[in-house]
């Protein structure tokens, strides 16, 4: 199911926009937004086909596939990386003769941290196309003009 949320355009860059989202119950579960200053939710890389300007109030359409993808990236990838890191550290620790639990834990923390740090770069590289959130409509212009 497609989610429709309202937000304010913060910045515009070559056909995409950074949107400060109004947080709703659905928005809390999605995980596609990053938390900005003062707890604001920021949605980056929103496809803009309407010519939005900073300050415009817009309606953003987020396909269900984008929400599932964001949730998978935010939750599944770091956990899988940490588990893989633990196994690798455990095996390495037994091979070189150090405490396997400690080496496994250190490798798990390292792998999880690397996965979290690389998520944003991965998302920018593979995150374009049909699953990108889009500006559905301009509700109000910053200068009060009707968005005709």
PyMOL commands that set and color helices and strands:
alter all, ss='L'
color gray80, all
select helices_A, chain A and resi 25-30+37-39+64-96+100-126
alter helices_A, ss='H'
color red, helices_A
select strands_A, chain A and resi 3-13+16-21+34-35+41-47+57-62+134-140
alter strands_A, ss='S'
color yellow, strands_A
deselect
rebuild
show_as cartoon
